[in-house]
Amino acid sequence: MRVRTSSLSLTAFMLEPVAALGRYSLLLYHAFRSLGDFKVYRKNISEQMMRVGIDSIPIVALAAAFSGAVTTVQTAYQLVSPFIPKTIIGSIVVPSMILELGAVVTGFILAGRVGARIAAELGTMRVTEQIDALEAMGLNSIGYLIVPRVLAGIVMFPVLYIAASFIGITGGLFVGSLSGYVTAGEFIDGAREFFQPFDPIFGVIKSLVFGFVITSISCYKGYFTGGGAEGVGKSTTQAAVTSCVYILLADLVLAIVLL
């Protein structure tokens, strides 16, 4: 009897990821079907864009500025040979911000700030039966609650990425000039020398994918929350951690496919 119970528990544990993938896919399917009901979430989407994008600008700007500054200092530290021109600092810092740091750092911040908030909001609504009340009133809970949050992430994340990249490059230029590692002219010359027009396009594509990953995973974790207050805390943690993991995975896949 114990062996059979243990076998059933092991089978359920192994099938749980498959079941979770199925629930996630069905949630996205119903969300995409709800795109035609724009009137349902028209007011809600502007509010979510403010929360996801505008409210996140200060922390994203701070993290981006320090990322650009630290990258500049560390690059200058590696220039031990006098035969290497100082323009190489700009050649390294600018692509690093555009291709990687601008999107990934912003993604991690939004996973912790926006993703956790979305999961906590929807999880609280689930355990307090507010989502059931919406369904009882005839509202499509997925269209009303999930679609605006996902669309806000897709729309606002590229804006945050562009801001983060610009602020990070500016921070690196400012710190490099202020500390004497590189002049502004040398930094800009290096940035122009190895600039590729596809780099910012690649960054925007990454930001679109990251915005969708963070908001959709967080909505899924919050929408299917159970277990009261403890379940809300668990869903919030899982949303942030899972979003970070899939950001790294998406980052690798996009780099392999597009670069």
Secondary structure, 3 states (H helix, E strand, C coil): CHHHHHHHHHHHHHHHHHHHHHHHHHHHHHHHHHHHCHHHHHHHHHHHHHHHCHHHHHHHHHHHHHHHHHHHHHHHHHCCCCCCCCHHHHHHHHHHHHHHHHHHHHHHHHHHHHHHHHHHHHHHHHHCCHHHHHHHCCCCHHHHHHHHHHHHHHHHHHHHHHHHHHHHHHHHHHHHHHHCCCCHHHHHHHHHHCCCCHHHHHHHHHHHHHHHHHHHHHHHHHHCCCCHHHHHHHHHHHHHHHHHHHHHHHHHHHHHHHC
